[in-house]
Amino acid sequence: MRPVTIMYTGGTIGMELGERGWRPAASFVSLLDRMLPGCIDGRDVVLEYAPAVDSAHVDPALWYKIGRECVRATSSGHGVIVVHGTDTLSWTAASLAMQQVARGAPVVLTGSMIPMVGHDSDGIRNLEQALSVARDPDTHGVLVCFGSRIIPAVRSRKISTSTFDAFRDVLSLGGVDTPWSIPRNKELALGPPPPLPAVVDVGLVTCYPGLSAGFLAGLTAWQPSGLVLECFGNGTAPFVEGALQQVLSDLVRHGTLVVAVSQCADGAIDLDHYEAGAALRDAGVLTGRCLTRETAFAKLHLILSHGLRGQKAADMFFRDFCGETRIC
């Protein structure tokens, strides 16, 4: 069995009951010793973030900090378990997959819906499964272990606020429940960015019926470095008086990298299928193919954080980092 590095970033799993409700435990190591005695040995390492991070406050800077620590651990032969709050776990998982941090050993993300010390907690079961997967010499890639499921990070999504199987493979949500092996990339596309990456501002806009020109005007003033546009179906959007196409054209002309993904769980973006999709293509929007919003956002942010812009950034976006372009 390979040794493991457990990184406790925060989340429900490591909480204990205080005078004013649930709060992060004083020591995650002590919690492990009490709830899962003997789960770690002398070869294992436990890293605790102090203070613990509420997953609602996780941001890309933390993704890259975790990524650099994962690379150090996996490069030395350790499997890694990232213990994380559930609200943004899939977003962090997607970023770690894009950073290609599993270099010779797996990186597994897990958490729980109920604290480990709580009644009928799922935390112990999730950690036990994560430990088994992280120690397995035949496992690689970035994975999410939750509710007895093992999910490729680039396909994971939180779908419930209350059930123990709160995370699913997005393909299973679309009625496709087939195994998918994570390819082993011998040549890295991009690793974690440097500790002080380029200043990047990436947005996410979901199309909705009646998307107004007034709302879109704020995007023109903002001019983010990148934008993920969640479209209807396989790549349509509401063109109210041509406002969206004009805004997107202006953004692209000023250097914003815009990527279209679908709001649907299954299927790919095809900007040549409908006239409304062709208008996006004509505005300079890139197709996100089958990428989930989490993976598209993480990939776009990583590329821009490495300082790539324009056609170099677009070309890099279409490269396959870890099989994410083959998820449908």
Helices and strands as residue ranges (DSSP letters): E 4-8, G 12-14, E 15-18, E 21-24, H 28-35, E 45-48, G 55-57, H 60-75, E 79-83, H 89-98, E 107-110, H 123-135, E 142-146, E 149-152, G 153-155, E 156-158, E 167-169, H 170-173, E 202-206, H 213-222, E 226-231, G 240-242, H 243-253, E 257-262, H 275-282, E 286-287, H 293-305, H 310-317, G 324-326
